[in-house]
Amino acid sequence: MVAHILLTLALALYCTGAGLLYLYGLNCFVMIGLFLRGRAQRQAEDEQIRRRFVA
């Protein structure tokens, strides 16, 4: 009986840890996406500034 409870607890802790690691990894992809989106916007703004100085 005690072994069953300990096994269930270990499985719950394992699943919780795996889920948290999944969210951490997902966060990495979200941050990369936000960086790439922001970089494209900044490059467009920089190009407009360059055109104003050249013209």
PQR file of N, CA, C, O and H, with PARSE charges and radii, in Angstrom:
ATOM      1  N   MET A   1       0.821  -1.197   0.000 -0.4000 1.5000
ATOM      2  CA  MET A   1       0.000   0.000   0.000 -0.0000 2.0000
ATOM      3  C   MET A   1       0.867   1.264   0.000  0.5500 1.7000
ATOM      4  O   MET A   1       0.606   2.192  -0.766 -0.5500 1.4000
ATOM      5  N   VAL A   2       1.889   1.304   0.848 -0.4000 1.5000
ATOM      6  CA  VAL A   2       2.767   2.467   0.918 -0.0000 2.0000
ATOM      7  C   VAL A   2       3.551   2.603  -0.386  0.5500 1.7000
ATOM      8  O   VAL A   2       3.791   3.715  -0.856 -0.5500 1.4000
ATOM      9  H   VAL A   2       2.101   0.550   1.470  0.4000 1.0000
ATOM     10  N   ALA A   3       3.951   1.467  -0.972 -0.4000 1.5000
ATOM     11  CA  ALA A   3       4.696   1.502  -2.231 -0.0000 2.0000
ATOM     12  C   ALA A   3       3.834   2.099  -3.345  0.5500 1.7000
ATOM     13  O   ALA A   3       4.337   2.833  -4.196 -0.5500 1.4000
ATOM     14  H   ALA A   3       3.756   0.563  -0.591  0.4000 1.0000
ATOM     15  N   HIS A   4       2.568   1.792  -3.340 -0.4000 1.5000
ATOM     16  CA  HIS A   4       1.654   2.323  -4.347 -0.0000 2.0000
ATOM     17  C   HIS A   4       1.543   3.844  -4.221  0.5500 1.7000
ATOM     18  O   HIS A   4       1.531   4.548  -5.230 -0.5500 1.4000
ATOM     19  H   HIS A   4       2.159   1.196  -2.649  0.4000 1.0000
ATOM     20  N   ILE A   5       1.463   4.347  -3.003 -0.4000 1.5000
ATOM     21  CA  ILE A   5       1.365   5.785  -2.764 -0.0000 2.0000
ATOM     22  C   ILE A   5       2.658   6.472  -3.192  0.5500 1.7000
ATOM     23  O   ILE A   5       2.622   7.527  -3.826 -0.5500 1.4000
ATOM     24  H   ILE A   5       1.474   3.775  -2.183  0.4000 1.0000
ATOM     25  N   LEU A   6       3.809   5.873  -2.845 -0.4000 1.5000
ATOM     26  CA  LEU A   6       5.084   6.464  -3.229 -0.0000 2.0000
ATOM     27  C   LEU A   6       5.268   6.469  -4.749  0.5500 1.7000
ATOM     28  O   LEU A   6       5.800   7.428  -5.307 -0.5500 1.4000
ATOM     29  H   LEU A   6       3.839   5.017  -2.330  0.4000 1.0000
ATOM     30  N   LEU A   7       4.835   5.418  -5.403 -0.4000 1.5000
ATOM     31  CA  LEU A   7       4.930   5.348  -6.856 -0.0000 2.0000
ATOM     32  C   LEU A   7       4.045   6.418  -7.511  0.5500 1.7000
ATOM     33  O   LEU A   7       4.448   7.063  -8.479 -0.5500 1.4000
ATOM     34  H   LEU A   7       4.402   4.639  -4.950  0.4000 1.0000
ATOM     35  N   THR A   8       2.859   6.591  -6.979 -0.4000 1.5000
ATOM     36  CA  THR A   8       1.947   7.611  -7.490 -0.0000 2.0000
ATOM     37  C   THR A   8       2.529   9.004  -7.272  0.5500 1.7000
ATOM     38  O   THR A   8       2.450   9.851  -8.161 -0.5500 1.4000
ATOM     39  H   THR A   8       2.531   6.067  -6.192  0.4000 1.0000
ATOM     40  N   LEU A   9       3.104   9.247  -6.117 -0.4000 1.5000
ATOM     41  CA  LEU A   9       3.726  10.534  -5.817 -0.0000 2.0000
ATOM     42  C   LEU A   9       4.913  10.789  -6.745  0.5500 1.7000
ATOM     43  O   LEU A   9       5.076  11.896  -7.258 -0.5500 1.4000
ATOM     44  H   LEU A   9       3.168   8.559  -5.394  0.4000 1.0000
ATOM     45  N   ALA A  10       5.734   9.776  -6.958 -0.4000 1.5000
ATOM     46  CA  ALA A  10       6.884   9.923  -7.854 -0.0000 2.0000
ATOM     47  C   ALA A  10       6.428  10.221  -9.277  0.5500 1.7000
ATOM     48  O   ALA A  10       7.018  11.063  -9.954 -0.5500 1.4000
ATOM     49  H   ALA A  10       5.602   8.876  -6.542  0.4000 1.0000
ATOM     50  N   LEU A  11       5.399   9.546  -9.727 -0.4000 1.5000
ATOM     51  CA  LEU A  11       4.875   9.790 -11.061 -0.0000 2.0000
ATOM     52  C   LEU A  11       4.309  11.202 -11.187  0.5500 1.7000
ATOM     53  O   LEU A  11       4.508  11.860 -12.208 -0.5500 1.4000
ATOM     54  H   LEU A  11       4.920   8.862  -9.177  0.4000 1.0000
ATOM     55  N   ALA A  12       3.615  11.665 -10.170 -0.4000 1.5000
ATOM     56  CA  ALA A  12       3.063  13.024 -10.183 -0.0000 2.0000
ATOM     57  C   ALA A  12       4.181  14.055 -10.221  0.5500 1.7000
ATOM     58  O   ALA A  12       4.085  15.036 -10.960 -0.5500 1.4000
ATOM     59  H   ALA A  12       3.453  11.130  -9.341  0.4000 1.0000
ATOM     60  N   LEU A  13       5.236  13.855  -9.443 -0.4000 1.5000
ATOM     61  CA  LEU A  13       6.365  14.778  -9.448 -0.0000 2.0000
ATOM     62  C   LEU A  13       7.074  14.772 -10.804  0.5500 1.7000
ATOM     63  O   LEU A  13       7.480  15.821 -11.305 -0.5500 1.4000
ATOM     64  H   LEU A  13       5.313  13.058  -8.843  0.4000 1.0000
ATOM     65  N   TYR A  14       7.217  13.601 -11.383 -0.4000 1.5000
ATOM     66  CA  TYR A  14       7.857  13.483 -12.683 -0.0000 2.0000
ATOM     67  C   TYR A  14       7.044  14.222 -13.755  0.5500 1.7000
ATOM     68  O   TYR A  14       7.601  14.971 -14.558 -0.5500 1.4000
ATOM     69  H   TYR A  14       6.887  12.749 -10.976  0.4000 1.0000
ATOM     70  N   CYS A  15       5.741  14.005 -13.760 -0.4000 1.5000
ATOM     71  CA  CYS A  15       4.884  14.666 -14.756 -0.0000 2.0000
ATOM     72  C   CYS A  15       4.878  16.175 -14.562  0.5500 1.7000
ATOM     73  O   CYS A  15       4.869  16.925 -15.537 -0.5500 1.4000
ATOM     74  H   CYS A  15       5.289  13.397 -13.108  0.4000 1.0000
ATOM     75  N   THR A  16       4.883  16.621 -13.324 -0.4000 1.5000
ATOM     76  CA  THR A  16       4.938  18.053 -13.039 -0.0000 2.0000
ATOM     77  C   THR A  16       6.243  18.644 -13.545  0.5500 1.7000
ATOM     78  O   THR A  16       6.242  19.687 -14.199 -0.5500 1.4000
ATOM     79  H   THR A  16       4.890  16.011 -12.531  0.4000 1.0000
ATOM     80  N   GLY A  17       7.346  17.990 -13.247 -0.4000 1.5000
ATOM     81  CA  GLY A  17       8.646  18.470 -13.725 -0.0000 2.0000
ATOM     82  C   GLY A  17       8.734  18.476 -15.237  0.5500 1.7000
ATOM     83  O   GLY A  17       9.245  19.430 -15.823 -0.5500 1.4000
ATOM     84  H   GLY A  17       7.346  17.143 -12.715  0.4000 1.0000
ATOM     85  N   ALA A  18       8.243  17.426 -15.877 -0.4000 1.5000
ATOM     86  CA  ALA A  18       8.262  17.367 -17.338 -0.0000 2.0000
ATOM     87  C   ALA A  18       7.401  18.481 -17.930  0.5500 1.7000
ATOM     88  O   ALA A  18       7.780  19.096 -18.926 -0.5500 1.4000
ATOM     89  H   ALA A  18       7.828  16.651 -15.401  0.4000 1.0000
ATOM     90  N   GLY A  19       6.263  18.737 -17.331 -0.4000 1.5000
ATOM     91  CA  GLY A  19       5.397  19.811 -17.814 -0.0000 2.0000
ATOM     92  C   GLY A  19       6.038  21.180 -17.673  0.5500 1.7000
ATOM     93  O   GLY A  19       5.925  22.017 -18.568 -0.5500 1.4000
ATOM     94  H   GLY A  19       5.955  18.237 -16.522  0.4000 1.0000
ATOM     95  N   LEU A  20       6.709  21.411 -16.555 -0.4000 1.5000
ATOM     96  CA  LEU A  20       7.387  22.691 -16.355 -0.0000 2.0000
ATOM     97  C   LEU A  20       8.542  22.864 -17.332  0.5500 1.7000
ATOM     98  O   LEU A  20       8.759  23.960 -17.848 -0.5500 1.4000
ATOM     99  H   LEU A  20       6.801  20.731 -15.827  0.4000 1.0000
ATOM    100  N   LEU A  21       9.277  21.805 -17.589 -0.4000 1.5000
ATOM    101  CA  LEU A  21      10.357  21.881 -18.578 -0.0000 2.0000
ATOM    102  C   LEU A  21       9.811  22.139 -19.976  0.5500 1.7000
ATOM    103  O   LEU A  21      10.432  22.854 -20.764 -0.5500 1.4000
ATOM    104  H   LEU A  21       9.101  20.914 -17.170  0.4000 1.0000
ATOM    105  N   TYR A  22       8.659  21.565 -20.288 -0.4000 1.5000
ATOM    106  CA  TYR A  22       8.007  21.813 -21.578 -0.0000 2.0000
ATOM    107  C   TYR A  22       7.649  23.290 -21.703  0.5500 1.7000
ATOM    108  O   TYR A  22       7.897  23.897 -22.745 -0.5500 1.4000
ATOM    109  H   TYR A  22       8.155  20.984 -19.648  0.4000 1.0000
ATOM    110  N   LEU A  23       7.073  23.872 -20.662 -0.4000 1.5000
ATOM    111  CA  LEU A  23       6.712  25.289 -20.696 -0.0000 2.0000
ATOM    112  C   LEU A  23       7.950  26.172 -20.826  0.5500 1.7000
ATOM    113  O   LEU A  23       7.918  27.186 -21.525 -0.5500 1.4000
ATOM    114  H   LEU A  23       6.871  23.379 -19.816  0.4000 1.0000
ATOM    115  N   TYR A  24       9.028  25.799 -20.166 -0.4000 1.5000
ATOM    116  CA  TYR A  24      10.273  26.555 -20.266 -0.0000 2.0000
ATOM    117  C   TYR A  24      10.804  26.515 -21.699  0.5500 1.7000
ATOM    118  O   TYR A  24      11.245  27.537 -22.223 -0.5500 1.4000
ATOM    119  H   TYR A  24       9.054  24.976 -19.599  0.4000 1.0000
ATOM    120  N   GLY A  25      10.765  25.360 -22.325 -0.4000 1.5000
ATOM    121  CA  GLY A  25      11.209  25.243 -23.705 -0.0000 2.0000
ATOM    122  C   GLY A  25      10.310  26.000 -24.658  0.5500 1.7000
ATOM    123  O   GLY A  25      10.789  26.610 -25.614 -0.5500 1.4000
ATOM    124  H   GLY A  25      10.407  24.529 -21.899  0.4000 1.0000
ATOM    125  N   LEU A  26       9.021  25.969 -24.410 -0.4000 1.5000
ATOM    126  CA  LEU A  26       8.070  26.712 -25.233 -0.0000 2.0000
ATOM    127  C   LEU A  26       8.324  28.213 -25.117  0.5500 1.7000
ATOM    128  O   LEU A  26       8.198  28.946 -26.097 -0.5500 1.4000
ATOM    129  H   LEU A  26       8.632  25.473 -23.633  0.4000 1.0000
ATOM    130  N   ASN A  27       8.679  28.661 -23.930 -0.4000 1.5000
ATOM    131  CA  ASN A  27       9.001  30.060 -23.701 -0.0000 2.0000
ATOM    132  C   ASN A  27      10.170  30.491 -24.589  0.5500 1.7000
ATOM    133  O   ASN A  27      10.187  31.615 -25.091 -0.5500 1.4000
ATOM    134  H   ASN A  27       8.782  28.065 -23.133  0.4000 1.0000
ATOM    135  N   CYS A  28      11.128  29.617 -24.781 -0.4000 1.5000
ATOM    136  CA  CYS A  28      12.273  29.925 -25.636 -0.0000 2.0000
ATOM    137  C   CYS A  28      11.810  30.213 -27.064  0.5500 1.7000
ATOM    138  O   CYS A  28      12.271  31.176 -27.677 -0.5500 1.4000
ATOM    139  H   CYS A  28      11.114  28.704 -24.373  0.4000 1.0000
ATOM    140  N   PHE A  29      10.918  29.403 -27.593 -0.4000 1.5000
ATOM    141  CA  PHE A  29      10.415  29.614 -28.944 -0.0000 2.0000
ATOM    142  C   PHE A  29       9.602  30.902 -29.047  0.5500 1.7000
ATOM    143  O   PHE A  29       9.662  31.597 -30.061 -0.5500 1.4000
ATOM    144  H   PHE A  29      10.543  28.621 -27.095  0.4000 1.0000
ATOM    145  N   VAL A  30       8.853  31.216 -28.014 -0.4000 1.5000
ATOM    146  CA  VAL A  30       8.075  32.456 -28.013 -0.0000 2.0000
ATOM    147  C   VAL A  30       9.017  33.660 -28.034  0.5500 1.7000
ATOM    148  O   VAL A  30       8.788  34.618 -28.772 -0.5500 1.4000
ATOM    149  H   VAL A  30       8.803  30.651 -27.190  0.4000 1.0000
ATOM    150  N   MET A  31      10.072  33.610 -27.229 -0.4000 1.5000
ATOM    151  CA  MET A  31      11.021  34.716 -27.186 -0.0000 2.0000
ATOM    152  C   MET A  31      11.747  34.888 -28.515  0.5500 1.7000
ATOM    153  O   MET A  31      11.984  36.018 -28.942 -0.5500 1.4000
ATOM    154  H   MET A  31      10.258  32.832 -26.629  0.4000 1.0000
ATOM    155  N   ILE A  32      12.102  33.801 -29.169 -0.4000 1.5000
ATOM    156  CA  ILE A  32      12.745  33.882 -30.478 -0.0000 2.0000
ATOM    157  C   ILE A  32      11.785  34.515 -31.485  0.5500 1.7000
ATOM    158  O   ILE A  32      12.192  35.364 -32.278 -0.5500 1.4000
ATOM    159  H   ILE A  32      11.910  32.883 -28.821  0.4000 1.0000
ATOM    160  N   GLY A  33      10.525  34.110 -31.459 -0.4000 1.5000
ATOM    161  CA  GLY A  33       9.533  34.689 -32.364 -0.0000 2.0000
ATOM    162  C   GLY A  33       9.346  36.178 -32.139  0.5500 1.7000
ATOM    163  O   GLY A  33       9.257  36.944 -33.098 -0.5500 1.4000
ATOM    164  H   GLY A  33      10.194  33.421 -30.815  0.4000 1.0000
ATOM    165  N   LEU A  34       9.287  36.593 -30.887 -0.4000 1.5000
ATOM    166  CA  LEU A  34       9.147  38.017 -30.588 -0.0000 2.0000
ATOM    167  C   LEU A  34      10.370  38.799 -31.034  0.5500 1.7000
ATOM    168  O   LEU A  34      10.251  39.917 -31.534 -0.5500 1.4000
ATOM    169  H   LEU A  34       9.359  35.971 -30.108  0.4000 1.0000
ATOM    170  N   PHE A  35      11.545  38.211 -30.855 -0.4000 1.5000
ATOM    171  CA  PHE A  35      12.770  38.874 -31.292 -0.0000 2.0000
ATOM    172  C   PHE A  35      12.783  39.058 -32.804  0.5500 1.7000
ATOM    173  O   PHE A  35      13.107  40.137 -33.299 -0.5500 1.4000
ATOM    174  H   PHE A  35      11.641  37.302 -30.449  0.4000 1.0000
ATOM    175  N   LEU A  36      12.434  38.014 -33.533 -0.4000 1.5000
ATOM    176  CA  LEU A  36      12.448  38.096 -34.989 -0.0000 2.0000
ATOM    177  C   LEU A  36      11.419  39.096 -35.507  0.5500 1.7000
ATOM    178  O   LEU A  36      11.689  39.834 -36.455 -0.5500 1.4000
ATOM    179  H   LEU A  36      12.171  37.136 -33.131  0.4000 1.0000
ATOM    180  N   ARG A  37      10.250  39.121 -34.889 -0.4000 1.5000
ATOM    181  CA  ARG A  37       9.216  40.069 -35.302 -0.0000 2.0000
ATOM    182  C   ARG A  37       9.666  41.505 -35.033  0.5500 1.7000
ATOM    183  O   ARG A  37       9.479  42.386 -35.872 -0.5500 1.4000
ATOM    184  H   ARG A  37      10.031  38.522 -34.119  0.4000 1.0000
ATOM    185  N   GLY A  38      10.253  41.735 -33.870 -0.4000 1.5000
ATOM    186  CA  GLY A  38      10.730  43.071 -33.528 -0.0000 2.0000
ATOM    187  C   GLY A  38      11.893  43.505 -34.398  0.5500 1.7000
ATOM    188  O   GLY A  38      12.012  44.681 -34.740 -0.5500 1.4000
ATOM    189  H   GLY A  38      10.405  41.019 -33.189  0.4000 1.0000
ATOM    190  N   ARG A  39      12.765  42.547 -34.762 -0.4000 1.5000
ATOM    191  CA  ARG A  39      13.911  42.872 -35.603 -0.0000 2.0000
ATOM    192  C   ARG A  39      13.445  43.327 -36.985  0.5500 1.7000
ATOM    193  O   ARG A  39      14.002  44.269 -37.548 -0.5500 1.4000
ATOM    194  H   ARG A  39      12.668  41.591 -34.484  0.4000 1.0000
ATOM    195  N   ALA A  40      12.439  42.672 -37.526 -0.4000 1.5000
ATOM    196  CA  ALA A  40      11.923  43.059 -38.842 -0.0000 2.0000
ATOM    197  C   ALA A  40      11.341  44.469 -38.788  0.5500 1.7000
ATOM    198  O   ALA A  40      11.537  45.253 -39.717 -0.5500 1.4000
ATOM    199  H   ALA A  40      11.986  41.907 -37.068  0.4000 1.0000
ATOM    200  N   GLN A  41      10.641  44.795 -37.728 -0.4000 1.5000
ATOM    201  CA  GLN A  41      10.071  46.138 -37.593 -0.0000 2.0000
ATOM    202  C   GLN A  41      11.169  47.186 -37.454  0.5500 1.7000
ATOM    203  O   GLN A  41      11.083  48.260 -38.050 -0.5500 1.4000
ATOM    204  H   GLN A  41      10.483  44.159 -36.974  0.4000 1.0000
ATOM    205  N   ARG A  42      12.203  46.879 -36.668 -0.4000 1.5000
ATOM    206  CA  ARG A  42      13.303  47.823 -36.491 -0.0000 2.0000
ATOM    207  C   ARG A  42      14.075  48.029 -37.789  0.5500 1.7000
ATOM    208  O   ARG A  42      14.516  49.141 -38.078 -0.5500 1.4000
ATOM    209  H   ARG A  42      12.274  46.007 -36.184  0.4000 1.0000
ATOM    210  N   GLN A  43      14.240  46.977 -38.563 -0.4000 1.5000
ATOM    211  CA  GLN A  43      14.945  47.121 -39.835 -0.0000 2.0000
ATOM    212  C   GLN A  43      14.158  48.017 -40.783  0.5500 1.7000
ATOM    213  O   GLN A  43      14.755  48.812 -41.509 -0.5500 1.4000
ATOM    214  H   GLN A  43      13.882  46.074 -38.328  0.4000 1.0000
ATOM    215  N   ALA A  44      12.840  47.908 -40.792 -0.4000 1.5000
ATOM    216  CA  ALA A  44      12.016  48.770 -41.642 -0.0000 2.0000
ATOM    217  C   ALA A  44      12.133  50.226 -41.190  0.5500 1.7000
ATOM    218  O   ALA A  44      12.223  51.125 -42.027 -0.5500 1.4000
ATOM    219  H   ALA A  44      12.355  47.263 -40.202  0.4000 1.0000
ATOM    220  N   GLU A  45      12.133  50.466 -39.898 -0.4000 1.5000
ATOM    221  CA  GLU A  45      12.282  51.826 -39.387 -0.0000 2.0000
ATOM    222  C   GLU A  45      13.657  52.385 -39.723  0.5500 1.7000
ATOM    223  O   GLU A  45      13.779  53.547 -40.110 -0.5500 1.4000
ATOM    224  H   GLU A  45      12.060  49.736 -39.218  0.4000 1.0000
ATOM    225  N   ASP A  46      14.692  51.564 -39.579 -0.4000 1.5000
ATOM    226  CA  ASP A  46      16.046  52.008 -39.913 -0.0000 2.0000
ATOM    227  C   ASP A  46      16.165  52.353 -41.393  0.5500 1.7000
ATOM    228  O   ASP A  46      16.849  53.310 -41.755 -0.5500 1.4000
ATOM    229  H   ASP A  46      14.593  50.620 -39.265  0.4000 1.0000
ATOM    230  N   GLU A  47      15.514  51.592 -42.235 -0.4000 1.5000
ATOM    231  CA  GLU A  47      15.547  51.872 -43.675 -0.0000 2.0000
ATOM    232  C   GLU A  47      14.890  53.211 -43.986  0.5500 1.7000
ATOM    233  O   GLU A  47      15.375  53.945 -44.846 -0.5500 1.4000
ATOM    234  H   GLU A  47      14.958  50.814 -41.941  0.4000 1.0000
ATOM    235  N   GLN A  48      13.810  53.540 -43.310 -0.4000 1.5000
ATOM    236  CA  GLN A  48      13.161  54.836 -43.512 -0.0000 2.0000
ATOM    237  C   GLN A  48      14.086  55.978 -43.084  0.5500 1.7000
ATOM    238  O   GLN A  48      14.149  57.013 -43.749 -0.5500 1.4000
ATOM    239  H   GLN A  48      13.416  52.944 -42.611  0.4000 1.0000
ATOM    240  N   ILE A  49      14.790  55.789 -41.990 -0.4000 1.5000
ATOM    241  CA  ILE A  49      15.725  56.815 -41.517 -0.0000 2.0000
ATOM    242  C   ILE A  49      16.855  56.991 -42.522  0.5500 1.7000
ATOM    243  O   ILE A  49      17.261  58.119 -42.806 -0.5500 1.4000
ATOM    244  H   ILE A  49      14.738  54.949 -41.450  0.4000 1.0000
ATOM    245  N   ARG A  50      17.366  55.892 -43.062 -0.4000 1.5000
ATOM    246  CA  ARG A  50      18.435  55.971 -44.060 -0.0000 2.0000
ATOM    247  C   ARG A  50      17.966  56.711 -45.311  0.5500 1.7000
ATOM    248  O   ARG A  50      18.725  57.498 -45.877 -0.5500 1.4000
ATOM    249  H   ARG A  50      17.036  54.976 -42.831  0.4000 1.0000
ATOM    250  N   ARG A  51      16.747  56.474 -45.745 -0.4000 1.5000
ATOM    251  CA  ARG A  51      16.219  57.155 -46.932 -0.0000 2.0000
ATOM    252  C   ARG A  51      16.117  58.662 -46.708  0.5500 1.7000
ATOM    253  O   ARG A  51      16.380  59.446 -47.620 -0.5500 1.4000
ATOM    254  H   ARG A  51      16.131  55.835 -45.284  0.4000 1.0000
ATOM    255  N   ARG A  52      15.734  59.067 -45.492 -0.4000 1.5000
ATOM    256  CA  ARG A  52      15.622  60.491 -45.202 -0.0000 2.0000
ATOM    257  C   ARG A  52      16.983  61.181 -45.262  0.5500 1.7000
ATOM    258  O   ARG A  52      17.078  62.315 -45.732 -0.5500 1.4000
ATOM    259  H   ARG A  52      15.520  58.430 -44.752  0.4000 1.0000
ATOM    260  N   PHE A  53      18.031  60.516 -44.794 -0.4000 1.5000
ATOM    261  CA  PHE A  53      19.357  61.122 -44.807 -0.0000 2.0000
ATOM    262  C   PHE A  53      19.972  61.125 -46.205  0.5500 1.7000
ATOM    263  O   PHE A  53      20.730  62.033 -46.548 -0.5500 1.4000
ATOM    264  H   PHE A  53      17.954  59.595 -44.412  0.4000 1.0000
ATOM    265  N   VAL A  54      19.654  60.133 -46.999 -0.4000 1.5000
ATOM    266  CA  VAL A  54      20.211  60.051 -48.352 -0.0000 2.0000
ATOM    267  C   VAL A  54      19.531  61.067 -49.260  0.5500 1.7000
ATOM    268  O   VAL A  54      20.192  61.691 -50.090 -0.5500 1.4000
ATOM    269  H   VAL A  54      19.038  59.396 -46.721  0.4000 1.0000
ATOM    270  N   ALA A  55      18.236  61.240 -49.116 -0.4000 1.5000
ATOM    271  CA  ALA A  55      17.480  62.111 -50.015 -0.0000 2.0000
ATOM    272  C   ALA A  55      17.705  63.574 -49.744  0.5500 1.7000
ATOM    273  O   ALA A  55      17.132  64.423 -50.426 -0.5500 1.4000
ATOM    274  H   ALA A  55      17.699  60.734 -48.441  0.4000 1.0000
TER
END
